[in-house]
Amino acid sequence: MLEFRSVLVALIVGTVATHAAPPATKTAPVTDTLHGVELVDPYRWLEGDNSDPAAMGRPTDEVTDWTLEQNAYTRAIFDNLPGRAALEARVRELMEVGSVGSPQMAQGRYFYSKREGAQSQAVVYMRDGIDGEPVEMLNPNTLDESGLLTVSWYSPNDDGSLLAFGMYRSGDENSTLYILDVDTGDWLADEIPGKVRGAGWMPDGRSFFYTNLADVNNAYSGQIKFHRVGTHWREDPTLFVQGDFVDMLSESGRYSAKQLDDVAETYGPFAYPSNDGRWLIVGYYTGTRSNDLWAMDLSKWMRTGDQALRPVLSDTITNGASGSGPIVGDTLYLETTLDAPNGRVVAVDLNNPGMDAWKTIVPTDEKRVLRNASLARGMLVVEYLVDATTRMERIGLGGEKLGPVELPGLGSAGLSTSEDRTEAFLYYTSYNEPASIYRIDLANNERTLWERPDVPVDPSLVEVKQVWYESKDGTKVSMFLIHRTGLELDGKNPTILYGYGGFNISMTPRFSATLFPWFEAGGVYAVANLRGGGEYGESWHRGGMLDQKQNVFDDFIGAAEWLIDNGYTKPEHLGVAGGSNGGLLVGAAITQRPDLFSAAICGVPLLDMIRYQDFLMARYWIPEYGSSEDQSQFEYLMKYSPYQNIKPGTKYPAMLTTAGENDARVHPMHARKMVAALQAATASDPDQEPQLLWVDYDGGHGAGKPLHLRVREVVDQRLFMMWQLGVMNR
């Protein structure tokens, strides 16, 4: 594959053509006074129509025209960069390699998703018996030739005769639930709208619990409902709505009005039944990573309608704990962070769920972070993170240690299990190993490869290492480095630094075939495990949220400085990338240290942190970021909010900012306003270091994007970095 580098570089070396100036953007200043501070927003009009709170940010014709002009400007640059055709051919070859998901087991049937070749979307298959022939169940590619239809989730009933599944279009994540008769292939008449988030089947195989939104235009209208197959969704009984939980919390008298206001607009309720149908576990998110939890006697509810919730985990508004877990009989194996920032598992008797009766099954471990507990026959399999890589241990239901689950190496792994068997499916990947599915017998650790895509790259050509560096306050932070084996550290290596740093989400090793052209061209890829993430437990997460958010940006800047100080690269060859919360990270990095980077990719980002909470579902994230409505939180948000910290006359690095017009999470107004402000403020030559916007009108936050759009996106981003970081001149 190394010959590709010489071919690619030969094609792209040379003078990049000059480009037209960015489209003109009008200013229409709006002045607000918050907590005594006057704020002038020259690009408020790019938020869209704000006259109707129910449709906050709906694009006006003027906004649409401006966005299309920006898109045309960006396309004119990207489509004419030298070497695009060669890179696109290579990326398409890599992205047409198949992918497969871990099977879900239902008696003797195995349900799994798989995408092959040029298919836009993954197809759902079923095997009757582990060696059975794959039978196509759901193919969104034939249901809609545009490639914009996505199967978002699927769930078989216990005997595998029915398959509930969700579908959405154009990345809007607004899933509608449907039901398939597996034996006949017929779709039943049942159809449930409203952003349905799964089906918790009852043992009768003809009914299930689900959560959805009562109003799809109101992200804070979550509800728990019960459906019997063959009935219309309007007849489904509602067990709880979001306000019921807020009322319960209010009645306790323990919380302030602000706390109750905040908790009214979270991710909302969730529920799942035990496999035997005896219990329903009911939860309510009190923050981004905290939830109260109750148990409900389902047999009593079925007989009398009495919902009587028994508290299992309480007061998480104050203690910030989370908890959920599988059920065996009357015992809930609760995975929780209560009094255990690294997590623990306790056995809870649902007939007597008080904390004083909890029994420790898996104690907390100061050196390992417990991330998940899966139930198999006679055991739990506990997933840990150790230095941002996966370890797994088998634990008996009484707490006895049964030994580790042997993994193929140091990487990221997940397990698909079933209560009725020790058979399981192991998902494993690392930076230099393609995502693979193994069939494993948890009783004896026997493992066989079930499926692995044939990727046209040689992973052995890539070297992976983990390093540690000091952040601004002296905190030790880890970082993965991936590059071609034997790379010379001459300080000139084009380097992409990636990060996220939020919501307790961990950046663990993942294989990406599309990075290999970058490695083959001499590029370095670095992934920093920043505070705010979950790599080192809940305390690591809390060290990067609310008023501690600046720690995340300091960690990221510290990673960049380490790469420079240790001879990997220099500012003129260093780029940064991140998406969503990681887009906020990139925006903060380039506004705080524009001298440190030459290029940035800022994907589906949050950037105006003074107004973010007013759009779409963003009030979900107030427990993570805070809100400008609160004076103390306004003060620290103002210090780092990227949009408010753009300084005219500053030489900003070139940046590609992306958004999805159908994004249900992060409103595209962030990207629009940021690019407009940077285009006006930067002292860099826009011909050489442009501020570019790309708004995908067929996409949302990223999930569900068809293959041809993902190919275009990857080529745009790789070519942008190659252009800006000097690959074209090497």
C-alpha positions in Angstrom: 0.0 0.0 0.0 2.9 2.3 0.4 3.1 3.0 -3.3 -0.3 4.8 -2.9 1.5 7.5 -1.0 3.8 8.3 -4.0 0.9 8.2 -6.4 -1.3 10.4 -4.2 1.4 12.9 -3.5 2.4 13.1 -7.2 -1.2 13.9 -8.0 -1.6 16.6 -5.4 1.7 18.3 -5.2 1.7 21.6 -6.9 0.1 25.0 -6.4 -3.4 24.9 -5.1 -5.6 27.1 -7.3 -6.7 30.4 -6.0 -10.4 30.7 -5.0 -13.1 33.3 -4.9 -13.6 35.3 -1.7 -16.3 33.9 0.7 -19.9 35.2 0.1 -20.7 38.5 1.7 -22.7 38.3 5.0 -24.8 41.1 6.3 -24.8 42.2 9.9 -28.0 43.0 11.8 -26.8 43.6 15.4 -29.1 42.5 18.2 -28.2 43.8 21.7 -29.1 41.8 24.9 -28.2 42.6 28.5 -27.6 39.5 30.6 -26.7 39.9 34.3 -25.7 43.4 33.7 -23.5 42.6 30.7 -24.3 44.0 27.3 -23.9 41.6 24.5 -24.1 42.5 20.8 -24.8 39.7 18.4 -24.3 40.8 14.7 -25.5 37.4 13.2 -28.6 36.6 15.3 -30.5 36.6 12.0 -28.6 33.4 11.0 -30.4 31.5 13.8 -33.6 31.6 11.6 -37.1 32.5 12.7 -37.2 33.1 16.4 -40.7 34.6 16.6 -42.4 31.3 17.5 -40.9 29.5 20.5 -42.4 26.2 19.2 -40.4 26.5 16.0 -37.3 28.2 17.4 -34.7 28.5 14.7 -36.7 27.4 11.7 -34.7 28.6 8.7 -36.0 31.6 6.8 -35.6 32.0 3.0 -32.8 34.5 3.7 -31.0 32.0 5.9 -31.4 29.2 3.3 -30.1 31.4 0.5 -27.1 32.4 2.6 -26.4 28.8 3.5 -26.6 27.6 -0.1 -24.1 30.3 -1.1 -21.7 29.2 1.6 -22.1 25.6 0.5 -21.4 26.5 -3.1 -18.3 28.4 -2.1 -17.1 25.4 -0.1 -17.8 23.0 -2.9 -16.0 25.2 -5.5 -12.9 24.8 -3.3 -13.1 21.2 -2.4 -14.1 19.9 -5.8 -11.2 21.6 -7.4 -8.4 20.6 -5.0 -5.7 18.6 -6.9 -5.8 14.9 -6.1 -9.4 14.7 -5.2 -10.3 12.0 -7.8 -7.4 9.8 -6.6 -8.3 10.2 -2.9 -12.0 9.6 -3.5 -11.3 6.4 -5.4 -9.1 5.2 -2.5 -11.6 6.2 0.2 -14.5 4.7 -1.7 -12.6 1.4 -2.0 -12.1 1.4 1.8 -15.6 2.5 2.7 -17.2 -0.2 0.5 -15.7 -2.8 2.7 -18.5 -4.5 4.6 -19.3 -4.1 8.3 -21.3 -6.4 10.6 -22.8 -6.0 14.1 -23.0 -8.4 17.0 -26.0 -10.8 16.8 -29.0 -10.5 19.1 -30.1 -14.0 20.2 -33.7 -15.2 20.5 -34.0 -18.9 21.3 -32.3 -20.5 18.2 -32.4 -17.4 16.1 -29.7 -14.8 15.5 -30.5 -11.3 14.3 -27.7 -9.0 13.1 -27.0 -6.1 10.8 -24.6 -6.1 7.9 -23.6 -3.7 5.2 -21.8 -4.9 2.0 -20.1 -3.2 -0.9 -21.8 -0.1 -2.2 -24.9 -0.5 -0.1 -25.9 2.9 1.5 -27.4 1.4 4.6 -26.9 -1.7 6.7 -29.4 -4.6 6.2 -30.9 -6.7 9.0 -30.5 -10.5 8.7 -31.7 -13.5 10.6 -30.1 -17.0 10.9 -32.2 -19.9 12.1 -29.5 -21.7 14.0 -25.9 -20.5 14.2 -25.0 -22.3 10.9 -28.3 -21.4 9.2 -28.4 -19.5 6.0 -28.8 -15.7 6.4 -32.3 -14.5 5.6 -32.8 -10.9 4.8 -35.3 -9.3 7.2 -35.1 -5.5 6.5 -33.3 -3.8 3.6 -33.7 0.0 3.7 -31.8 0.2 0.4 -34.7 -1.5 -1.4 -37.3 0.3 0.7 -35.9 3.7 -0.4 -33.4 3.9 -3.2 -32.3 7.4 -2.1 -30.3 5.7 0.7 -31.7 8.2 3.3 -33.8 5.6 5.2 -32.1 4.1 8.2 -33.0 1.2 10.5 -32.1 2.8 13.9 -32.6 -0.2 16.2 -34.3 -3.6 16.2 -35.5 -6.0 19.0 -36.8 -9.5 18.6 -39.3 -11.0 21.0 -38.2 -14.0 23.1 -38.8 -16.7 20.5 -37.7 -14.6 17.6 -41.1 -14.8 15.8 -41.6 -11.0 15.8 -39.1 -8.2 15.3 -39.8 -4.7 16.4 -37.7 -2.0 14.8 -37.3 1.7 14.4 -36.7 3.7 11.2 -36.0 7.3 10.4 -35.1 9.4 7.3 -32.4 11.9 6.4 -30.7 11.7 9.8 -33.5 13.3 11.8 -33.4 10.4 14.4 -37.2 10.6 14.7 -37.8 6.9 14.7 -41.1 5.3 14.0 -41.7 1.8 15.4 -42.8 -1.1 13.1 -43.2 -4.8 13.6 -42.2 -7.6 11.3 -43.5 -11.2 11.3 -40.2 -13.0 11.0 -41.6 -16.3 9.5 -43.7 -14.7 6.7 -41.7 -11.5 6.2 -44.9 -9.4 6.5 -45.0 -6.1 8.2 -47.9 -5.9 10.7 -50.3 -3.0 10.8 -48.7 -1.7 14.1 -47.0 1.6 13.6 -45.9 3.9 16.5 -44.6 7.4 15.8 -42.9 9.8 18.1 -39.1 9.1 18.3 -39.6 5.6 19.7 -36.5 4.4 21.6 -36.8 0.6 21.7 -39.2 -2.2 22.7 -39.0 -4.1 26.0 -40.8 -7.3 25.1 -42.9 -9.2 27.7 -42.6 -13.0 27.9 -45.9 -13.5 26.0 -44.1 -12.2 22.9 -47.2 -10.1 22.0 -46.7 -7.0 24.1 -43.9 -4.6 25.1 -43.1 -1.3 26.9 -41.6 1.6 25.0 -40.7 5.2 25.4 -41.4 8.0 23.0 -42.2 11.7 22.8 -45.9 12.7 23.3 -45.0 15.6 20.9 -42.1 15.2 18.5 -41.7 19.0 18.5 -41.2 19.0 22.3 -38.0 17.2 23.2 -39.1 17.3 26.9 -42.3 15.3 26.5 -41.0 11.8 27.2 -43.4 9.1 28.2 -43.5 5.4 29.0 -46.3 3.4 27.3 -47.4 -0.2 26.9 -48.4 -1.8 23.5 -50.2 -5.0 22.6 -49.5 -6.3 19.1 -52.5 -5.7 16.9 -53.9 -2.6 18.7 -53.6 1.0 17.5 -50.9 3.1 19.2 -53.6 5.6 20.3 -55.0 2.9 22.5 -51.7 2.3 24.3 -51.9 3.0 28.0 -49.5 5.6 29.3 -47.8 4.6 32.5 -45.8 7.8 33.1 -45.1 11.1 31.5 -42.1 13.3 32.1 -44.0 15.7 34.4 -45.0 12.8 36.8 -41.5 12.3 37.9 -40.9 16.1 38.4 -44.1 16.1 40.5 -42.7 13.2 42.6 -39.4 15.0 43.1 -41.2 18.2 44.0 -43.4 16.5 46.6 -40.2 15.3 48.4 -39.5 18.9 49.4 -35.7 18.4 49.0 -35.1 20.4 45.9 -35.0 24.1 44.9 -37.2 25.6 42.2 -34.2 25.9 39.9 -33.3 22.2 40.4 -36.8 21.2 39.6 -36.9 23.4 36.5 -33.6 21.9 35.3 -34.8 18.3 35.9 -38.0 18.9 34.0 -36.0 19.2 30.8 -33.7 16.2 30.8 -33.5 13.0 28.7 -36.6 12.0 30.6 -38.0 8.6 31.6 -37.0 5.1 30.5 -38.2 1.6 31.4 -37.5 -2.1 30.8 -39.2 -5.3 32.1 -37.5 -8.3 33.6 -37.3 -11.3 31.3 -40.0 -13.2 33.2 -42.3 -10.1 33.2 -42.5 -9.9 37.0 -40.9 -6.4 37.3 -40.6 -3.2 35.4 -37.6 -1.1 36.1 -38.4 2.6 35.7 -35.8 5.4 35.6 -35.8 9.1 35.2 -32.7 11.1 34.1 -31.9 13.9 36.5 -28.8 14.9 34.6 -26.7 13.9 31.6 -25.3 10.9 33.5 -27.5 10.6 36.6 -30.9 8.9 37.1 -33.3 8.0 39.9 -34.6 4.4 39.7 -37.7 2.6 40.8 -39.1 -1.0 40.6 -42.8 -1.6 39.8 -44.6 -4.9 40.4 -45.9 -5.7 36.9 -48.2 -8.5 38.0 -50.0 -6.2 40.4 -50.2 -3.4 37.7 -51.7 -5.9 35.2 -54.3 -7.0 37.7 -55.2 -3.7 39.3 -53.5 -0.8 37.5 -51.6 0.1 40.7 -48.3 1.6 39.7 -46.8 1.8 43.2 -43.1 2.6 42.5 -40.6 1.2 45.0 -37.5 3.5 45.2 -34.2 1.8 44.3 -31.8 4.8 43.6 -32.8 8.2 44.9 -31.6 11.8 45.3 -29.4 11.7 42.3 -30.1 15.4 41.7 -27.8 15.9 44.6 -25.4 12.9 44.6 -25.0 12.7 40.8 -25.2 8.9 40.8 -26.5 6.6 38.0 -27.8 3.1 38.0 -29.4 0.3 36.0 -28.8 -3.4 35.4 -30.2 -6.8 34.5 -32.7 -8.7 36.7 -32.7 -12.4 37.7 -35.9 -13.4 39.5 -36.5 -10.8 42.2 -32.9 -9.6 42.1 -31.7 -6.5 40.3 -27.9 -6.5 39.6 -27.5 -2.8 39.9 -24.5 -1.2 38.2 -24.2 2.2 40.0 -21.8 5.0 40.7 -23.4 5.8 44.0 -20.5 6.1 46.5 -18.3 4.6 43.8 -17.0 7.0 41.1 -15.5 4.0 39.2 -18.7 2.0 39.5 -19.7 -1.1 41.4 -22.4 -3.8 41.2 -24.8 -4.5 44.0 -27.6 -7.1 44.3 -30.9 -5.5 45.2 -33.9 -7.5 46.4 -36.8 -5.8 44.6 -39.2 -6.8 47.3 -36.9 -4.9 49.8 -34.9 -2.5 47.7 -33.6 -0.2 50.5 -29.9 0.6 50.4 -29.3 -1.0 53.8 -30.2 -4.4 52.2 -28.0 -4.1 49.2 -25.3 -6.8 48.8 -22.0 -6.0 47.1 -21.4 -8.3 44.1 -18.6 -6.4 42.4 -16.8 -3.8 44.6 -15.5 -0.6 43.2 -11.9 -0.7 41.9 -9.7 2.4 42.1 -7.6 1.2 39.1 -10.4 0.1 36.8 -13.6 1.9 35.7 -16.7 -0.4 35.5 -18.6 0.5 32.3 -21.1 -2.3 31.9 -22.4 -5.5 33.4 -24.0 -8.1 31.1 -26.1 -11.1 32.2 -25.4 -14.6 30.9 -26.5 -17.9 32.3 -25.3 -18.1 35.9 -23.0 -15.1 35.7 -22.4 -11.5 35.0 -19.7 -10.3 32.6 -18.3 -7.0 33.8 -16.6 -4.6 31.4 -13.9 -2.4 32.7 -11.7 0.4 31.2 -8.0 0.3 32.1 -6.1 3.2 30.6 -8.9 3.7 28.0 -8.8 0.0 26.8 -11.3 -2.8 27.6 -10.9 -5.6 30.1 -13.7 -8.1 30.9 -14.2 -10.3 34.0 -16.7 -13.1 34.7 -18.4 -12.9 38.0 -20.8 -15.4 39.6 -24.2 -14.1 40.7 -23.1 -14.5 44.3 -20.0 -12.4 43.7 -17.5 -15.2 43.1 -14.7 -14.5 40.6 -14.8 -16.8 37.6 -11.8 -15.4 35.7 -11.3 -13.0 32.8 -12.8 -13.0 29.3 -9.7 -13.3 27.1 -9.7 -10.6 24.5 -7.7 -10.6 21.2 -5.5 -7.6 22.4 -5.6 -4.1 23.8 -8.5 -2.3 22.2 -12.3 -1.7 22.6 -14.7 -4.6 23.1 -18.4 -5.2 23.8 -20.4 -8.3 24.5 -23.8 -9.5 23.4 -25.2 -12.0 25.9 -28.4 -13.8 26.8 -29.7 -14.9 30.2 -30.5 -18.4 29.0 -27.0 -19.4 27.7 -23.3 -19.0 28.0 -23.0 -18.4 24.3 -22.1 -14.8 23.6 -20.8 -12.6 20.8 -17.7 -10.4 21.3 -17.2 -7.2 19.4 -13.5 -6.2 19.3 -11.5 -3.5 17.5 -8.3 -1.5 17.9 -6.6 1.2 15.9 -4.7 -1.5 13.9 -7.3 -4.2 13.9 -10.6 -4.1 12.0 -13.9 -4.5 13.9 -14.4 -8.2 14.3 -17.2 -10.4 15.8 -16.2 -13.5 17.8 -18.5 -16.3 19.0 -17.5 -17.2 22.6 -18.5 -19.7 25.2 -18.3 -17.9 28.5 -18.2 -21.2 30.4 -14.8 -22.1 29.1 -13.5 -19.0 27.2 -13.5 -20.8 23.9 -13.5 -18.2 21.1 -13.9 -18.5 17.3 -14.0 -15.7 14.7 -17.6 -15.3 13.5 -17.1 -12.5 11.0 -14.5 -9.9 10.1 -14.5 -7.6 7.0 -11.7 -8.1 4.5 -10.1 -4.6 4.6 -7.7 -3.7 1.8 -5.0 -2.3 4.1 -2.1 -3.9 6.0 -2.7 -3.0 9.7 0.8 -4.1 10.5 2.2 -1.1 8.7 0.7 1.1 11.5 2.3 1.6 14.9 0.1 2.4 18.0 1.4 3.7 21.3 0.0 5.4 24.4 1.7 8.3 26.0 1.1 10.5 29.1 1.5 14.2 29.4 0.9 17.0 31.9 -2.0 19.4 31.5 -1.9 23.0 32.6 -2.7 22.2 36.3 -0.3 19.3 36.4 -3.0 16.6 35.8 -1.6 13.5 33.9 -3.6 12.9 30.7 -3.2 9.9 28.3 -3.1 10.1 24.5 -3.0 7.5 21.8 -0.6 8.0 18.8 -1.1 6.2 15.5 1.2 6.5 12.5 3.2 4.5 10.0 5.7 2.2 11.6 9.2 3.7 11.7 8.0 7.3 11.1 10.8 9.8 11.5 10.2 12.4 14.1 11.4 15.4 12.2 8.9 17.9 13.6 7.3 18.2 10.2 4.8 15.4 10.3 1.2 16.5 9.4 -0.7 15.6 12.5 -4.4 15.5 13.4 -5.3 15.8 17.1 -8.8 14.5 17.9 -10.7 14.9 21.1 -14.2 14.9 22.7 -14.0 15.5 26.5 -17.6 15.4 27.7 -20.7 13.5 28.9 -18.7 10.6 30.5 -18.0 9.3 26.9 -14.7 7.5 26.5 -12.3 7.7 23.5 -11.1 4.1 23.2 -9.3 2.5 20.3 -11.3 2.1 17.1 -10.2 1.0 13.6 -10.8 3.4 10.7 -9.8 2.1 7.3 -10.2 5.6 5.9 -7.3 6.9 8.0 -4.9 4.7 6.2 -4.4 7.1 3.2 -3.4 9.7 5.9 -0.9 7.2 7.5 0.4 6.2 4.0 1.0 9.9 3.2 3.1 10.3 6.4 0.4 11.6 8.7 0.0 11.2 12.4 -3.3 10.7 14.2 -3.5 11.5 17.9 -6.5 10.9 20.3 -6.4 12.5 23.7 -8.4 11.1 26.7 -9.5 14.5 28.0 -11.2 15.3 31.3 -15.0 15.4 30.9 -14.8 11.9 29.3 -15.3 8.6 31.1 -11.9 6.9 30.6 -11.0 7.3 34.3 -14.3 7.3 36.1 -17.0 9.7 37.2 -14.4 12.0 38.9 -12.6 12.4 35.5 -16.0 13.3 34.0 -16.8 15.8 36.7 -13.4 17.4 36.3 -14.4 18.6 32.9 -18.0 19.7 33.3 -19.8 22.9 34.4 -17.3 25.4 35.9 -14.5 22.9 35.3 -15.0 22.8 31.5 -11.9 24.9 30.9 -9.9 21.8 32.1 -11.0 20.0 28.9 -9.6 22.8 26.7 -6.4 23.0 28.7 -6.0 19.2 28.3 -6.4 19.5 24.6 -4.0 22.4 24.3 -1.5 20.5 26.4 -1.7 17.5 24.0 -0.9 19.8 21.1 2.1 21.3 23.0 3.3 17.8 23.8 3.2 16.8 20.2 5.3 19.8 19.2 7.7 19.6 22.1 8.4 15.9 21.4 9.2 16.4 17.7 6.1 15.0 16.1 5.0 18.2 14.4 4.9 22.0 14.4 2.0 24.4 14.5 2.1 24.8 10.7 1.6 21.0 10.4 -0.9 20.5 13.2 -4.7 20.3 12.8 -7.5 19.6 15.3 -10.8 17.8 14.9 -13.9 17.0 16.9 -17.6 16.7 16.6 -20.7 17.8 18.6 -19.3 18.4 22.1 -15.9 17.8 20.4 -16.9 20.6 18.0 -17.2 22.9 21.0 -13.7 21.7 22.0 -12.3 22.6 18.6 -14.0 26.0 18.7 -12.6 26.8 22.1 -9.1 25.6 21.1 -8.8 27.8 18.0 -10.2 30.9 19.8 -8.0 30.4 22.8 -4.8 29.4 21.0 -5.1 30.3 17.3 -1.3 30.3 17.1 -1.0 26.6 17.9 -2.9 25.2 14.9 -2.9 25.5 11.2 -6.3 23.8 10.5 -9.4 22.6 12.2 -12.5 20.5 11.5 -15.4 21.5 13.6 -18.3 19.0 13.2 -21.9 19.6 14.1 -20.7 21.8 16.9 -22.0 23.7 19.9 -20.4 27.2 19.6 -22.8 29.9 21.0 -22.9 28.7 24.6 -24.9 31.8 25.7 -27.9 30.8 23.6 -27.4 27.1 23.1 -30.1 26.0 25.6 -32.9 27.7 23.6 -32.7 25.3 20.6 -33.9 21.8 20.0 -33.1 19.4 22.8 -30.2 21.4 24.2 -31.7 21.9 27.7 -30.9 18.2 28.2 -27.3 19.4 28.6 -27.6 22.1 31.2 -26.4 19.6 33.9 -23.2 19.2 31.8 -22.6 22.8 30.7 -24.8 25.1 32.8 -26.9 27.8 31.4 -26.4 31.6 30.8 -29.8 32.0 32.6 -27.8 31.4 35.8 -25.5 34.3 36.6 -22.6 32.2 38.0 -22.8 29.9 35.1 -23.1 32.7 32.6 -19.7 34.1 33.9 -17.7 30.9 33.1 -19.6 30.3 29.9 -18.7 33.7 28.6 -15.1 33.1 29.3 -14.9 30.1 26.9 -17.9 30.3 24.5 -16.2 30.2 21.1 -18.7 32.5 19.3 -18.4 35.2 21.9 -14.6 35.0 22.0 -13.8 35.7 18.4 -11.4 38.7 18.2 -11.2 40.8 15.0 -7.8 41.0 13.4 -6.6 37.6 14.7 -4.9 35.1 12.4 -7.2 32.1 12.8 -6.3 28.7 11.4 -8.3 27.5 8.4 -11.4 25.8 9.6 -14.1 23.5 8.0 -17.3 23.7 10.1 -20.1 21.3 9.3 -23.7 21.0 10.2 -26.8 18.9 9.4 -30.0 20.7 8.4 -32.0 17.9 9.9 -30.0 17.7 13.1 -32.3 17.0 16.0 -29.6 17.6 18.6 -27.3 20.5 17.8 -28.9 23.3 15.8 -27.0 24.4 12.6 -27.2 28.0 13.8 -24.0 27.4 15.8 -22.1 26.6 12.6 -23.7 29.4 10.6 -23.0 32.1 13.1 -19.4 31.0 13.8 -18.4 30.8 10.2 -19.9 34.2 9.5 -18.1 35.8 12.4 -14.7 34.1 11.6 -14.9 35.1 7.9 -15.4 38.7 9.0 -12.8 38.6 11.9 -9.8 36.6 10.6 -6.6 38.3 9.5 -5.5 35.2 7.7 -5.5 35.1 3.9 -8.9 33.6 3.0 -7.5 32.3 -0.2 -5.0 30.1 1.7 -6.6 29.7 5.1 -10.3 29.9 4.5 -13.2 29.6 6.9 -15.6 27.1 5.2 -19.1 26.0 6.0 -20.8 22.8 4.8 -24.4 22.2 5.8 -25.7 18.8 4.7 -29.3 19.1 3.7 -29.7 15.3 3.6 -28.2 14.7 7.0 -28.6 15.3 10.7 -26.2 14.9 13.6 -24.4 12.1 11.7 -26.2 8.9 12.3 -27.9 7.3 9.3 -25.9 9.0 6.7 -25.8 6.9 3.4 -22.5 5.7 2.0 -22.2 8.2 -0.8 -22.6 11.1 1.6 -20.1 9.6 4.0 -17.6 9.1 1.2 -17.9 12.8 0.2 -17.6 13.9 3.9 -14.4 11.8 4.5 -12.8 13.0 1.3 -13.6 16.6 2.0 -12.1 16.3 5.5 -9.0 14.3 4.6 -8.2 16.5 1.6 -8.7 19.7 3.6 -6.2 18.5 6.2 -3.7 17.4 3.5 -4.0 20.8 1.9 -3.6 22.8 5.1 -1.0 20.7 6.9 1.5 20.5 4.1 1.0 17.0 2.6 0.6 18.6 -0.8 4.1 20.1 -0.4 5.9 17.1 1.0 
